[in-house]
Amino acid sequence: MVVTRFAPSPNGPLHVGHALSAITAHDLARDAGGRFLLRIEDIDGARSRPELADSFRADLEWLGLEWEEVPAQSTRLAEYEAAAERLKSEGLLYPCRCTRTDIKAVATEFGPEGPIYPGTCKEQKIDHSKPVAWRLDVWRAVAFVGLLEWADASAGMQIATPKQLGDVVVMRKDAPASYHLAATIDDAADSVTLVTRGQDLFAATHIHRLLQALLDLPVPKWHHHPLLLDETGKKLAKRRGSPSLADLREQGVDGAKIASDIRSSSFPIGMSLAKD
């Protein structure tokens, strides 16, 4: 059975780009006679606003989507901790106290997600009695599991190359887990078989495939859909104030019409799909 999911974070309202992602996941499951899940990713500290989860549900209903809701990330903190402890016990995580500013100042290599962490703390004795981030020693992890593959619906079979992202953070010092660890564990726990998300997360999948191998988790297939861009050619984003679905609802806009336009790629003026 095909099982897809839409997993928004309640740290800002949904916009039309989120609608594209939700509709893509919904329709892929529906057309295959499968299941479409809603998962609230609510572990971003004070930025997570519980009231937004209700707004998300109203947005999906307004778009005409049907879903099953699964436990939110905040119910799985013990699973994240257990996974991290397993990786620590195998010598695959190390503590790091570097900030993004620190990394930007000394980085000499850049990958798909920006500056690559240069390993400043890898061989140091870091006091982790105080809050620290825990990074995955990607080079050691790759040697641990060997060659890995994963499949994308559009790009086909891929050889996992997680080294292009460097030693990513697995456990944040300001949150219970990083996106990489939490999403990987959640998708396995929710029996997701087709991970649908934007093309901007394509590179992250190389890390997620590595984590699946390290933690003996099932391997889904992926569907990375094109991003929706604004009139400046940038992807829609909460931080740039892209028009929210809640605002459109309150203005009396027909959600079914928005969904129909998205399905036919007839986006509002100034918006367009990114080219592959």
C-alpha positions in Angstrom: 0.0 0.0 0.0 1.2 3.5 -0.9 1.4 5.7 2.3 2.3 9.3 1.9 2.4 12.2 4.4 2.3 15.9 4.8 4.3 17.1 7.8 4.2 20.8 8.5 5.8 22.6 11.4 3.5 25.0 13.4 6.0 27.9 13.4 4.2 29.9 10.8 1.1 29.7 8.5 0.9 27.5 5.4 1.1 29.1 2.0 0.4 28.0 -1.6 3.7 26.1 -1.8 2.6 24.0 1.2 -0.7 23.4 -0.6 1.2 22.1 -3.6 3.1 19.7 -1.4 0.0 18.5 0.5 -2.0 18.0 -2.7 0.9 16.1 -4.4 1.1 13.7 -1.4 -2.7 13.4 -1.1 -3.2 12.6 -4.8 -0.4 10.1 -5.1 -1.9 8.1 -2.2 -5.5 8.5 -3.4 -4.7 7.5 -7.0 -3.0 4.3 -5.7 -5.7 3.5 -3.2 -3.4 4.2 -0.4 -3.2 6.4 2.7 -2.4 10.1 3.1 -1.2 11.1 6.6 -0.9 14.4 8.4 1.9 14.7 10.9 2.6 17.8 13.0 6.3 18.5 13.4 6.1 20.4 16.7 9.5 20.2 18.4 10.9 23.6 17.4 10.8 24.9 20.9 9.1 28.3 21.5 8.6 28.7 17.8 6.0 25.9 17.7 2.6 27.4 18.2 -0.1 24.7 19.0 -2.9 26.9 17.6 -1.4 26.8 14.1 -2.0 23.0 14.0 -5.7 23.7 14.0 -5.3 26.2 11.3 -3.4 23.6 9.2 -6.3 21.2 9.6 -8.7 23.9 8.5 -6.5 24.6 5.5 -6.4 21.0 4.3 -10.2 20.7 4.7 -10.7 24.0 2.8 -8.6 22.5 -0.1 -10.9 19.4 -0.1 -8.3 16.9 1.2 -9.0 13.9 3.3 -6.3 12.5 5.7 -5.5 10.4 8.7 -3.6 12.2 11.5 -0.7 10.4 13.2 1.1 11.3 16.4 2.9 14.6 16.4 6.7 14.7 16.8 6.4 15.8 20.4 5.1 12.3 21.3 8.3 10.7 20.0 11.1 12.3 22.0 12.1 9.0 23.7 12.5 7.4 20.3 14.8 10.2 19.1 16.9 9.9 22.2 17.1 6.2 21.9 18.3 6.5 18.3 20.9 9.1 19.3 22.2 6.9 22.1 22.6 4.0 19.8 24.6 6.1 17.4 26.7 7.4 20.2 27.4 3.9 21.5 28.7 3.0 18.0 31.0 6.0 18.0 29.2 7.7 15.2 28.2 11.0 17.0 30.4 13.6 18.6 29.5 16.8 20.6 29.8 20.2 18.9 29.6 23.7 20.4 30.1 25.6 17.2 27.5 28.2 16.1 26.4 28.9 12.5 28.4 32.1 12.7 31.5 30.1 13.8 31.1 27.7 10.9 30.5 30.4 8.3 33.7 32.1 9.4 36.0 29.1 8.9 34.3 27.0 6.3 36.3 26.3 3.2 33.9 24.0 1.4 30.2 24.5 0.5 27.6 21.9 -0.3 23.9 21.9 -1.3 22.8 23.3 2.1 25.6 25.9 2.5 28.9 25.9 4.4 30.1 22.4 5.2 31.1 21.9 8.8 35.0 21.6 8.9 35.1 19.2 11.8 36.3 21.8 14.4 35.1 19.8 17.4 35.6 16.3 16.1 38.8 15.5 17.8 38.4 17.8 20.8 37.2 16.9 24.3 34.0 18.8 24.5 32.2 19.3 27.8 28.7 18.0 27.1 27.4 18.5 30.6 26.1 21.7 29.1 23.9 21.9 26.0 25.7 20.9 22.8 24.7 19.7 19.4 25.6 16.2 18.4 27.0 15.7 14.9 27.1 12.5 12.8 30.6 11.5 11.8 29.5 11.0 8.2 32.9 9.6 7.0 32.9 6.9 9.7 29.2 6.2 9.2 29.6 5.7 5.4 32.5 3.3 6.1 30.2 1.5 8.6 27.4 0.7 6.2 29.1 0.8 2.7 27.4 1.7 -0.6 23.7 2.7 -0.4 21.1 3.4 -3.0 17.7 5.2 -3.0 15.0 5.8 -5.6 13.4 9.1 -6.6 10.2 9.0 -8.7 11.6 11.6 -11.2 15.4 11.3 -10.9 15.5 7.5 -10.7 18.0 5.4 -8.8 20.6 7.4 -6.8 23.8 6.4 -5.1 23.8 7.9 -1.6 26.5 10.6 -1.3 25.9 12.0 2.3 29.5 13.4 2.4 28.3 16.3 0.3 26.6 17.7 3.4 29.4 17.0 5.8 28.9 16.1 9.5 25.3 17.1 9.9 23.6 17.8 13.3 21.5 14.9 14.5 20.6 16.2 18.0 20.2 20.0 18.3 21.2 21.8 21.5 18.0 23.9 21.3 15.6 21.1 20.3 15.1 17.3 21.0 16.3 16.3 17.5 17.3 17.7 14.1 15.0 17.5 11.1 17.2 14.7 9.7 16.8 12.4 12.6 13.2 13.2 13.5 11.8 12.9 10.0 13.7 9.7 9.3 12.4 8.0 12.5 8.9 9.4 12.0 8.5 8.1 8.5 9.5 4.7 9.6 7.2 4.7 12.6 4.3 5.9 10.4 5.0 3.2 7.8 5.4 5.8 5.0 6.3 4.1 1.8 6.6 7.2 -0.5 8.2 10.3 1.0 6.8 13.4 -0.8 8.6 16.7 -0.4 10.1 19.6 -2.3 13.1 19.5 -4.5 15.0 21.7 -2.0 15.2 18.6 0.3 16.7 16.3 -2.4 20.2 16.5 -0.9 18.9 15.8 2.6 17.7 12.4 1.4 21.3 11.2 1.1 21.7 11.7 4.8 18.3 10.2 5.6 19.2 7.1 3.6 22.4 6.8 5.7 20.5 7.1 8.9 18.0 4.4 7.8 20.9 2.0 7.2 22.5 2.9 10.6 19.3 2.4 12.5 18.0 -0.6 10.6 14.9 1.3 9.4 12.8 0.4 6.3 13.6 2.3 3.1 10.8 4.1 1.3 10.8 5.6 -2.1 10.9 9.4 -2.6 9.0 11.9 -4.7 10.7 15.3 -4.8 8.3 17.7 -6.5 9.3 21.1 -8.1 9.1 24.2 -5.9 6.6 27.0 -6.3 8.4 30.3 -6.9 7.3 33.9 -6.4 7.6 36.7 -8.9 11.3 37.2 -7.9 12.2 33.6 -8.7 12.5 32.6 -5.0 10.6 29.8 -3.4 7.6 30.7 -1.3 8.6 30.9 2.4 7.0 31.8 5.7 9.8 34.2 6.6 9.3 36.2 3.4 5.6 36.7 4.2 4.2 34.6 1.3 0.4 34.8 1.1 -1.0 32.3 3.7 -3.8 29.8 3.1 -5.5 31.1 6.2 -5.7 34.6 4.8 -7.2 33.2 1.6 -9.8 31.2 3.5 -10.8 34.3 5.5 -11.1 36.3 2.3 -13.7 33.8 1.1 -11.5 32.4 -1.7 -12.7 29.0 -3.0 -10.2 26.4 -1.7 -11.5 23.8 -4.2 -10.6 26.2 -7.0 -7.1 26.8 -5.5 -6.6 23.0 -5.4 -7.9 22.6 -9.0 -5.5 25.4 -10.2 -2.6 23.7 -8.4 -3.4 20.3 -10.1 -3.5 22.0 -13.5 -0.4 24.1 -12.8 -2.5 27.3 -13.2 -0.9 29.3 -10.4 -1.7 32.8 -9.2 -0.1 35.7 -11.1 3.6 36.0 -10.3 4.0 32.3 -9.2 5.5 29.5 -11.2 7.0 26.1 -10.8 10.8 25.9 -10.6 12.4 24.1 -13.6 14.2 20.8 -12.8 
